[in-house]
Amino acid sequence: MEPNEQAVQLIDRLLELTRNNKVEWQETVENNTFLAAFPKYVVTIGKSEDAYRFGVADEFGKTLEDVAFTKSENRYLSEDFEQLHSLARRHALHSDAAISELLSSLATIR
């Protein structure tokens, strides 16, 4: 099922804000799924072998939007989901800081 127009706008905005480090993504207990908490809502982005899942829940945990589709179903959305998932993952796992630290430690090896 493809997301409605407002969900697409939300994904685009989250992607933009995440690129600018304005969204705090966190790991979840579900493998390869990350969440961003807002005052009244929680957004999740997840990835399995060939599919993405995007969800919005209210402050009580009630699912308001749940979209899942395979990469082959919609190339445009798949690219946005892939970028958002990748950025959310890097942010939640602090990958950039880890790589920077690793580069610094490798610089001292001669």
N, C-alpha and C positions, 0 to 999 in steps of 0.2 A: 504494500500500500504506500503510495506516495504521500508526502506531507501536503497540507493545504498551503495556500499562498502566505498566510501569516507565519506558519512554521518555517517556510523557506526564508522569509525575511528575518526570522529569529536566528536561523542557522547562519545566514550571511552576517548579521550583526555580531553574533558570538565569534565568528571567524575573525572579523575585523578587530574586535576588542581583544581576542586572544593573541593575535599577531602583535598587538601593542602592549602585551603583558598587563591587561586591565581586568582579567578574569582569573580567579584563583581556582585552579582545577586540583582535584584530589583523587587518590586511588579509591576504589571500592573493593569489597570482598569478591565481587564478580571479576573473573579474569578478563583483562584487556578492556575494562569499562572504567570510565572516569566521570566524576561529577563536579558540578559547580553549583554552590549554594547561594541563593539570593534571599532577601528578607522573607518572602512568602512562597518561593518556589525553588525547586531543585531541577537542574537539567543534567541529563546523563547522555554520554556518547560511548557506544561500545562497538566492538568489531569481533567477528568470528572469522573463520577461514575465508568465506566468500560473501559475507553480508555485514551490513552496518545496522545499528539500532540507535535511535534517537528518542529520548523521552523527556517529558516535562511532568513533574508531580507537584501538588500543592504542599503546603506546610504540614499537612496531616498524612502525607504519603499517598494520597489518592492520585492515580494516573490521569492526567489531563490530555496528554498527547503521547502516542507510542507509534513510531514509524520504523519499520524494518524492511529492507530490500537488498537484493543482491547487486553486486557491481554491474552486472550486465543489464539490469532493468532500467537504469537511468544514468547515463554516463556523466551528465552535468552535475547532478546531485551527488553522485558517487565521488567525484573529484572534490567537491566541497566537504563532504563527510570525511574523506580520506585526510584532507588537510586539517580539518578541525580535530579529528581523532589524533593525528600525529602531533599537533601542537599541544593538545590537552595532555597527551601522554608525556611529552617532553617536559611540560610544566610540572605535572604532578610528580614525576620521578626525579625532578631536578637534574635532568640529563645535561643541560648546558653547563651547570656548575661543576658537575662531575667530570665532564670532558675538559673543561678549563683547568681544573685541579690536576687531572692526569697529565695534560700538556705541560703544566708548570713543573710537575715532578719529573717528567721525562727530559725537560730542559736541563736539569742538573746532572743527568747521566752523561758521562763522557767515555 
